[in-house]
Amino acid sequence: MLDKKIVEKELSKLIEIRTEFLDYLDENIPKKSNNLEFDFKNNPKLNAKDIYEHFFKLDYQARKLRGYLVEELGFKAE
């Protein structure tokens, strides 16, 4: 049986990593005048390595959490 504490811990990590990624985007991409949308048209060039590192952490954590859920719910992993 899946330990609920483990899932809560891993889900918290996922949320933390997602927040860090979004904070990075907020710091590096200007917003449009409505301050809700990123202004990709007028943004400086982003560091591809930094973007990849943030994405990799997010993807790794999501796959880790998925593994717990697939095992517990009996899905076939693809």
Rosetta constraint file for C-alpha pairs under 8 A:
AtomPair CA 1 CA 72 HARMONIC 6.72 0.50
AtomPair CA 2 CA 6 HARMONIC 7.93 0.50
AtomPair CA 2 CA 7 HARMONIC 7.90 0.50
AtomPair CA 2 CA 68 HARMONIC 7.30 0.50
AtomPair CA 2 CA 72 HARMONIC 5.89 0.50
AtomPair CA 3 CA 7 HARMONIC 6.70 0.50
AtomPair CA 4 CA 8 HARMONIC 6.14 0.50
AtomPair CA 5 CA 9 HARMONIC 6.09 0.50
AtomPair CA 6 CA 10 HARMONIC 6.14 0.50
AtomPair CA 7 CA 11 HARMONIC 5.90 0.50
AtomPair CA 7 CA 65 HARMONIC 6.98 0.50
AtomPair CA 7 CA 68 HARMONIC 7.42 0.50
AtomPair CA 8 CA 12 HARMONIC 6.07 0.50
AtomPair CA 9 CA 13 HARMONIC 6.35 0.50
AtomPair CA 10 CA 14 HARMONIC 6.25 0.50
AtomPair CA 10 CA 61 HARMONIC 7.35 0.50
AtomPair CA 10 CA 64 HARMONIC 7.92 0.50
AtomPair CA 10 CA 65 HARMONIC 6.23 0.50
AtomPair CA 11 CA 15 HARMONIC 6.27 0.50
AtomPair CA 11 CA 65 HARMONIC 6.97 0.50
AtomPair CA 12 CA 16 HARMONIC 6.13 0.50
AtomPair CA 13 CA 17 HARMONIC 6.10 0.50
AtomPair CA 13 CA 61 HARMONIC 7.31 0.50
AtomPair CA 14 CA 18 HARMONIC 6.10 0.50
AtomPair CA 14 CA 58 HARMONIC 6.51 0.50
AtomPair CA 14 CA 61 HARMONIC 5.71 0.50
AtomPair CA 14 CA 62 HARMONIC 6.53 0.50
AtomPair CA 15 CA 19 HARMONIC 6.11 0.50
AtomPair CA 16 CA 20 HARMONIC 6.29 0.50
AtomPair CA 17 CA 21 HARMONIC 6.26 0.50
AtomPair CA 17 CA 54 HARMONIC 7.63 0.50
AtomPair CA 17 CA 57 HARMONIC 6.84 0.50
AtomPair CA 17 CA 58 HARMONIC 5.83 0.50
AtomPair CA 18 CA 22 HARMONIC 6.23 0.50
AtomPair CA 18 CA 58 HARMONIC 6.22 0.50
AtomPair CA 19 CA 23 HARMONIC 6.01 0.50
AtomPair CA 20 CA 24 HARMONIC 6.16 0.50
AtomPair CA 20 CA 54 HARMONIC 7.73 0.50
AtomPair CA 21 CA 25 HARMONIC 6.42 0.50
AtomPair CA 21 CA 54 HARMONIC 5.59 0.50
AtomPair CA 21 CA 55 HARMONIC 7.41 0.50
AtomPair CA 22 CA 26 HARMONIC 6.13 0.50
AtomPair CA 23 CA 27 HARMONIC 6.12 0.50
AtomPair CA 24 CA 28 HARMONIC 6.20 0.50
AtomPair CA 25 CA 29 HARMONIC 5.68 0.50
AtomPair CA 26 CA 30 HARMONIC 7.16 0.50
AtomPair CA 26 CA 31 HARMONIC 7.95 0.50
AtomPair CA 28 CA 43 HARMONIC 7.86 0.50
AtomPair CA 28 CA 44 HARMONIC 7.63 0.50
AtomPair CA 28 CA 46 HARMONIC 7.18 0.50
AtomPair CA 29 CA 38 HARMONIC 6.35 0.50
AtomPair CA 29 CA 39 HARMONIC 6.76 0.50
AtomPair CA 29 CA 40 HARMONIC 7.02 0.50
AtomPair CA 29 CA 43 HARMONIC 5.43 0.50
AtomPair CA 29 CA 44 HARMONIC 7.06 0.50
AtomPair CA 30 CA 38 HARMONIC 6.02 0.50
AtomPair CA 30 CA 39 HARMONIC 5.59 0.50
AtomPair CA 30 CA 40 HARMONIC 7.68 0.50
AtomPair CA 30 CA 42 HARMONIC 7.55 0.50
AtomPair CA 30 CA 43 HARMONIC 6.05 0.50
AtomPair CA 31 CA 35 HARMONIC 5.16 0.50
AtomPair CA 31 CA 36 HARMONIC 6.65 0.50
AtomPair CA 31 CA 37 HARMONIC 5.59 0.50
AtomPair CA 31 CA 38 HARMONIC 4.37 0.50
AtomPair CA 31 CA 39 HARMONIC 4.96 0.50
AtomPair CA 32 CA 36 HARMONIC 6.88 0.50
AtomPair CA 32 CA 37 HARMONIC 5.64 0.50
AtomPair CA 32 CA 38 HARMONIC 5.91 0.50
AtomPair CA 32 CA 39 HARMONIC 5.09 0.50
AtomPair CA 39 CA 43 HARMONIC 6.27 0.50
AtomPair CA 46 CA 50 HARMONIC 7.96 0.50
AtomPair CA 46 CA 51 HARMONIC 7.55 0.50
AtomPair CA 47 CA 51 HARMONIC 6.41 0.50
AtomPair CA 48 CA 52 HARMONIC 6.08 0.50
AtomPair CA 49 CA 53 HARMONIC 6.15 0.50
AtomPair CA 50 CA 54 HARMONIC 6.33 0.50
AtomPair CA 51 CA 55 HARMONIC 6.14 0.50
AtomPair CA 52 CA 56 HARMONIC 5.83 0.50
AtomPair CA 53 CA 57 HARMONIC 6.29 0.50
AtomPair CA 54 CA 58 HARMONIC 6.33 0.50
AtomPair CA 55 CA 59 HARMONIC 5.96 0.50
AtomPair CA 56 CA 60 HARMONIC 5.89 0.50
AtomPair CA 57 CA 61 HARMONIC 6.14 0.50
AtomPair CA 58 CA 62 HARMONIC 6.19 0.50
AtomPair CA 59 CA 63 HARMONIC 6.14 0.50
AtomPair CA 60 CA 64 HARMONIC 6.11 0.50
AtomPair CA 61 CA 65 HARMONIC 6.19 0.50
AtomPair CA 62 CA 66 HARMONIC 6.00 0.50
AtomPair CA 63 CA 67 HARMONIC 6.18 0.50
AtomPair CA 64 CA 68 HARMONIC 6.86 0.50
AtomPair CA 65 CA 69 HARMONIC 6.48 0.50
AtomPair CA 66 CA 70 HARMONIC 5.92 0.50
AtomPair CA 67 CA 71 HARMONIC 6.13 0.50
AtomPair CA 67 CA 77 HARMONIC 7.92 0.50
AtomPair CA 68 CA 72 HARMONIC 6.20 0.50
AtomPair CA 69 CA 73 HARMONIC 5.87 0.50
AtomPair CA 70 CA 74 HARMONIC 5.68 0.50
AtomPair CA 70 CA 75 HARMONIC 4.98 0.50
AtomPair CA 70 CA 76 HARMONIC 6.88 0.50
AtomPair CA 70 CA 77 HARMONIC 6.56 0.50
AtomPair CA 71 CA 75 HARMONIC 6.78 0.50
